[in-house]
Amino acid sequence: MPLRRRLLALVALVLAFCLIAGGALTYWHGLRKVDLEMSSAIDVGSSAVSDALSTIGPSADALSQVRRLISSFDGDRHLSARLISPDGKVTSASSLQPPSDPPPRWLYWLLSGSPRARLFDMPGELKQFGTIAIAADSHNEVGEVWEDLKLKFAIIGSFCFIVLALIYASLGRALRPLEQLSSALDRVGEGDYTAHVSEDGPEDLKLIYRAFNRMAGQLRDSEQQNQRLNEQLSTVQEEERSEIARDLHDEIGPFLFAADVDAQAIPLLVSRGEADEAVDRSKAIRQSVQHMQVHLRGVLSRLRPALLIDQGLTHAVENLVAFWKARRPRIEFRMDIEDARYPTAIEDTAFRVLQEGTSNAVRHGQPTSIGLAARRTDNGMLRIVVTDDGSGITAKGTRGFGLPGMRERVASLDGRLSIADREEGKGVMLIVELPLPASTGSAARQEPLSESAA
């Protein structure tokens, strides 16, 4: 077998092994994801049914209330509910939302796992109506895994094809047969592209010698250029991965959390009959999803948050506080933000720190009060402080992705970050200090603003 084909076969074998390993890892991840989603759906549904049954008392329309409880599961992606009469007949049942892209049967068989269902006996006089059964259906969740699987394998397949094509073309050039100049070719075959032959002898051979020397020189230059490009590519890729990971966490994370909070509140509001509030929560979820969609579409273009560019840090923090007040009205927010403009990188990092610190406090600390401050110090630093009166570091931990992301952002600006329990009482204090340029002032953003206006 020619050397080029043997090398291609070896590379193809390695890629196939990686593909198989990736498929196994994807299967494990999908199985775990489906299991967690179904378990969570059963738990949430059980809580909703239990809460609803506790509010239904003996009355003339008790059966209607029970049936409305069953119909409240209509359109659910993961749960179905049935009312089973004492003689075992289904008297009322909800309908599931069908998956947008139904998964193949073999994938559903692999990922669906064991059936998950729970029965709820009616309390008191409601027993005459029978039993409520809720069951988890994983078709939609497996459908999501199927969509992710198709996308991943399309990307991997394209990557493998491009790699093999590039290797094939490169080997065709590097292993071009040179029947004469055997000693020099041996050196080139060993990777020594400094090989050079004397350009003397017959004119016909001189043409070959010159061609060989040109080829060797081109190979040498190409190798050096490829090495430089590979180093630059590795650096750029790593920087891009880190930056995108931080941006996705900073922009998407809070809205995912807010959507989760609103989604958990909707069943309770519906069970209480607070339909208007439930509609408001659903609108808030849609707004959060729209925000995430906009950010995901713009992440590759590296757009900066227009809020910071156009109106400054103070306005951005005011919007952040308004965002959380709408979702956690019982939390008191205290702001002490200096009304000044700073360089783009400083304002972006300051806002990310305040945003992540607030999100962590709300998520993990259960605080009643959160303080946000950002002021210039006498030693030319921008001091950013986030405090809360929650449960503290010991209770909530500091291993989330947000803290490493903040450390990376702060370190990239030669800043300092510290986080500890507050000395005067319960809660956490996050302090970040960023060095400011000597010329920082109200005109720090003048040029970018002018460009934006143009």
N, C-alpha and C positions, 0 to 999 in steps of 0.2 A: 504494500500500500504506500502511495506517495507520502512524503513527510507532511505536506500541507494537510492532506486528508486525515492523517493520524492525529495531528495537533487539533484540528477542528473536532474530531471525534472525542478527544479528551476533554476539550472545553465544553462540548455539548453534554458529555457525561456529567461534568461538574455542575453545569447549569440545571440538568435534569434532577440531580440529587438535591440541589438547592430548592428547586420547584417542589419536589416531593416533601422536603422538610417544611417548606412554607405552607404547603397544603395541609400537612399534619398539624402545624401550629394554628393555622386558620380554623381547622375543624375543632381543635380543642377550645380555641377562643369562642367560636360560635356556639359550641355546646354549652360552655359556661355562661355565655351571654343569655342564651335562651332560657337556661335553668334559672338564672337570677331574675330575669324579667318575669317569667311565669310565677315564680315564688313571690315576687314583689306584688304582682297583679292579684294573686290569690289573697295575700295579706291585706292589701288595700280594699279589695272587694269585700272581704270578710268584715273589715272594720266598718265599711259603709253600710252593709246589711245589718250588722249588730246595732249600729247607731240608729238606723231607720226603724228597726223593729222596736227599739226601746221607746220610740216616740208614738207608736201606734197603739192606741188603747181600744177597749171594746166600744164599738159604736156601730151605727147603721152602715156607715161607709167604710168599715174596716177592710172588707175584701177589696174595695176599690183602691184603698191606699196600698194594700199589699201588691196589687197588680201594677199600680204606678211605680212601685219600687222595682218590680221586675222590668217594666218598660224603660226605666232609667238607664238600664244597661244596653239599650239599643244603640247600635253604632260603635260599641266598644271594640277596640282592636284586639284585646286579649281575653276578655271575660264574657261569658254568657250566663244568664240566670234563668231558672225554671221554677215554677210553682207546681209541686206534685201533690195531688190530692191524697187523702188517707187510703184510697183504694189503688194507688199507684199510677194514676193517670196524670199526664202533664196538662194542666188547665191554663197555663200562661207561660210564655217563653219569650226571651229577648232574641234579637238577631244581631249577629256579629258583622262588623265591617269587613267586606272581602278584601284580600290583599291586592294592591295595585299591580304587582308582578308575581303571580303565584309561583312558588318554588317547585321544582320537579319532585316527583314522589320519592325518589331515592334520597334526596337531600332532606326532605321532611322526615323520612324514616330514620335517617342518621341522627338528626338534631332534635327531634320532637321530645324525646325522653318519655318517661312514664306519665300517664294521665294524672292531672291534678284537679281535685274537686273537693268541695266541702258542703256539708248539709247543715241546715239551721232549723231546729225545731221551733215552732211558733210558741210564744209565751202565753200563758193563761188561756183565755177563751178563744184566742186565735188558732189554737191547735185544730179546731174543726176545719180550717182551711187547708191543712196539710203541712208540707215541709218545703222550704226553699233550698234549692241546690244551685251552687255556682261552680262553674268549671272553666279552667284555663284552656285557651286554644292558641297554639303557637304558630299558626299559619302565617300571620302577619310578621311575627318576629323572625321566623325562618326566611320569609320573603326578603326582609332587610338584609339578613346574612347573605342571601343569594345575590342580591344586587351588589353588595360589597365584594363578594367573591368574583363576580363577573368583571367588575372594574379592576380589581387587583390582578387577576390573571391576564386581562387584556394589556395592562401596563407591563407585567412581567414578560408576557409573550413578545411584545414589541421590543422590549429591552434585549431579550435573548436573540431575537432576529437581527437587531442592529449590531450587537456584539459579534455574532458569528459572521455577519457580512463584512464588518471592519477587519476582523482577524483574517478572513479569507483574502481580502484585498491586500492587506499589509504583508501577509505571507507570500502572496504571489509576487510582490515587488522584491521582498527581501531574499527570496529563494530563486530568483531568476537564474537560470542555468548559465554559467560562465565556464565553458569547456576549457579554455586556455587560462592561464594565470592561476594555476591550481594552488600554489603556495599562498598567494594573496587571498584567494577565496577561502582557504582554510581559516585564515585569521579573521576574515569578515564573518564566516560562519560561527566563529567563537565569540563574536560580539566586539571584535577589535576593529572599529571603523576608522582607526588611524592608519590602516594599511595603505601603502603608497608604492607604486612601481615607477621605475625610471622610464621616462618617455623617450627612449632611444631605440634604435633598430630600424627595421624596414618601415616604410611609410604606412603600409597596411596595418602593421602591428602597432605603430604609434597611435593610429586612430582608436584601436582597441584599448591601449594603455590610457589614453586621454579619457576615453569613455569610462573606464574603470575608476580612474582617479576622481572624475567628476561624481560618479555614483557613490564612491566611498565618502567623498566630502559631503554630498547631500545627505547620506545616511547619518553621518556624524552630526551635521547641523540639525537634522530632523530629530535625532535622539535627544540632543540638548534642548531643542525647542519643546519637544513632547514632555521632557522632564520638568521644564519650567511651567508649561501649561498644566501638567498634572498637579504640581505643587499649588499653583494658583487656584486651580479648580477645586482641589481638596479644601483649601482655605475658604474660598467663597461658599462652597456647599455647606461647610460646617457653620459659617456665620449665618447663612440664610436659614438653615435648619433651626439654629438657636433663636434667631430673630422671629421666624414664623411661629415657632412653638410658644415664645413669650407673648406674641401678639394674639394668637388664638386663645391662650389662657386668659390674657387680660381682657379681651373684648368679648369672647364667647362665654367664658366661665360665669361671670355675674348674671348674664341674661339667662343661661341655662338654669342657674340656681333660682332666679326669680320666677321663671316659668314653672319650675318644679313646685315652688311654694304656692303659686296661684293654682296649679293643677290639683294639688292636694286639698286646697281649700274649697274647690268647686263642689265635690260631692257633699261635703258638710253643709255648704250654703244651700244646695238644692234640697237636701233632706230637711232643712229648716224652713224651706219655702221662700228663701231670700233670692228670688230669681234675678232681680235687677243686679244685685251684687255679684251673682254668679256670672251674669253676662259681662259685667265690667271686668271680672277676673279673666274671662275667656278673651276679651279684647286686649287685655294686658299681655296675655300669652302670645296672641297674634302679633302684637307690636314687638315683643321680644324676639319672636321668630323672624320677623321682617328685618329687624336690626341685624340679627346674625347672618341672614342671607346676604344683606348688603355688604357686610364686612367680609364674608367669605368670597364674594365676587371680586372684591377689591384688594384682597390680600396679596395677590401676585404683582399688582401694580404699585405696591408699597405706598399707598395713599396715607397721608397723615390725618389724624382726626381733625375735621374742619372746625370742631368746637374750640380746640386749643388755638389753631392758627388764626381764626377770625376774631375771637373774643377774649382770649386770655385764660389764665389759670383760675382766677376768681370765679368767672362765669361757669367754667367747666365744673368746679367743685360744687357750686350752687346747684347745678343740674344733677350732679351725683347725689347730693343730699336730698333733693326733691324726688329723685328716683326711689331712694330707699324709704323716705317718709311715706310715699304712697303705698309701700308694701309692709312696712313695719311702723305704723303710726305711734306705737307705744314707746318707741325709742326716741330719746331726746338727743338731737345733734347740736353740737357747739362748734362754730367756725371762727377761726382767727387767721384768715388768709390775707396777706399783704397785697394790696392792689398795685402790682407792678408787673412789668413784662421782662421776660428772661429769654435767653437763647432757646431755640426750638428743642434741642435735646434735653435741656434742663427742665423746661415746662412739661415735656412729654413724660420724662421719668418721674417728676414730682407728682403728676396726675396719676400715673400708674401706681405709685407707692400709696397714695391716698385711696385710690380705688381698691387695690388689693387689700390694704389694711382694713378698710371698712367692710369689705366682703368677708374677710376671715373673721372679724369680730362678730358680724351678724350670724354667720354660719355656725361658728363653734362656741362662741362665748356666752350667748344668751344675755347680752347686756341690756341695761336700761338707759345708758348714756354713752355716747361716743363723741370724742373731741377730735377735730381736725385743725391742724395749724401748719402754716408755711410762711416763714419770715426770714429776712436777711439778717445775718448776725454781724457783729462789729468786725470779725476777722475775715469777712468776705465769703461767707458760706450761706447757702440756702438751707435752713433747718426745717425739716418736715417732721411733724409729730402726729401720731395717731394713738389715742388712748381710749380705753373702754373700762367699764366696771363689771366685766363678765367673770367667767370662771377661771381665767388665768391659763398660763401655758401648760401647767401640769395636767389640767383636765382636757385641754383641746389639742395639745401637741403642736409641733412645728414642722412636720415632715411633708406637708403638702407641696405641690408643685409651685405654688405662688411664692413662697419664701426664696427658693433657689432662683426663680426668675427675677425677683426683686434684687437679690444679691448680684446677679449678672448685670442687670441694668445699672445699678449703683456703681459697681466696680468698673464698668466701661467708662464712667465719667470721673474715675479716681475719687469716688465718694466713700462714705462710711455708713454702715448699717448696724444697728443694735436692737435687740428685742428682749424684753425681760418682764417679769411680773412687777407691778407697781409697788413701790415701797410704802406708800401711804394707805394702801388698802387693796382690795381684790381688783383683778383686772390686769390688763397688759398695756405696756407702753412700747411703741415702735418708733425709733428715732433714726432718721436718715439725714446726713449732712452732705451737700453737694457743693464743690468749689465753683464760685462764680467768676467769670472773666472780669478783669479790672474795669472794662468799659461798659459793663452791664448797666442798663438803665431803661428808661421808658421807651427808647428807640430801638431796643434790642431786636424787635420783630418788624421794624419798619420796612425793610427790603422785601421779606417774604410776603407781607401784607400787600405791598404795592403790586407784586407779581400776581397775587391772587386776585386783586381788584382788576388788573389788566385783563 
